[in-house]
Amino acid sequence: MMMRIPLFKTVFLSLFFIVSCSSDAEPEIIDPVDTEETSDATDEEPATPEPENTPEPETDTATATNVVEAYGQLSVSGNKIVDKNNNPIQLRGMSLFWSQWMGQYYTTGTVDWLQTDWNATVVRAAMGVEDADGYISNPATEKAKVFAVIDAAINAGIYVIVDWHSHHAEDHIPEAKAFFAEVAQKYGDQPNIIYETYNEPLDVSWTGVLKPYHETIIAEIRKYDPDNLVICGTRTWSQRVDEVVGNKINDANVAYTLHYYASTHKEELREIAQIALNNDIAIFVTEYGVTEASGNGYIDEASTNTWWSYLDENKISWCNWSIADKNESAAALTPGASGSGNWAESELTVSGKLVRSEMLEKNPTY
């Protein structure tokens, strides 16, 4: 949640003073964007002075009924993702599991519950691609699951990441182009939509393979949707965001993917992230876990909190992995939890409870 401080502007006149208070002020951030309007003085003053301009509120949370209404169209400015008023924002939410293996959670009930009970501001639809029963072999089935999540997110007023969940996307360029073109045509006029063109590339070249792949898919998206944010996966399971420095994609509205697992990845990965940030690379953590990189093993709460502090300080948005009832540490739900939401606390794992608590504490409430 953005922190706000009162802004006091005092104008002293010869016989009296007027105190004018604006409703909100910019948060303390690196390279803040100034949205206050100014005007040049004129020689002719009106008989009755006009009211002075006040800064535009950093968001419309006071009157908005949901986060998308408050933040509107997202875009990239420097190393930040910003809202419709060019104010840096941070989304926190959940990633669903591979669609072909946990399709029972690709429901309106799940999305609604994440918004109302977990305070999530974003959900990620992780559509499995080439693995068994994924999109390549069952396109209609997997696409329908993703569309159900998109529709639910739009109705709930939260953002939704449409994720091409693959480790070998460069091998399926025609299929990726067709899929994202269809999503862009169907939903490109909705500010809720965020495209993630490649989940986790393996050890392949950024300049030789990944950048050309992303540019090809983005060109297809932009035929139908010139505005919405695109997130692009980076080398080595989306960890090498530093390799984007000097080789950014030629599209103004692109952020780059950083994935981490708190029990495995620590300061060395934050140093890589900082190199990117220092070079005006915007980052979105579309997947992270509080566990080891395997998705299993022990939960390092100290490292988890260190990472959350780092993401907060740099206004980096995130989705936790994952909404699943798989018997592993990274799953948020215990085996057998309902696909329609309404989970009791006893149905949440240690990971699920930690992440839900973080979102309830820090996300804006509507």
Protein Blocks (a to p, Z undefined) as FASTA:
>chain_A
ZZddddddddddfkbccddddfbdcdddehiadfbdcddddfbdcfbdcdddddddfblk
lmmcbfklmnmpaddehjbccdfkopacdddddddddfklmmmmmcfklmmmmmmmnopa
bdcddddfklghilklmmmlmmmmmmmmmmmmmmnopacddddddfklmmmmmmmmmmmm
mmmmmmmmpmkbccdfbfbdcdddfklmmmmmmmmmmmmmmmmomkbccddddeehilal
mlmgopaccdfbbccdddddfklmcfklmmmmmmmmmnopacddfbccfbdfkopajddf
klmmmmmmmmmmnopacddddddfbdcfklmbdehiafkgjiafklpcfklmmmmmmmmm
mmccZZ
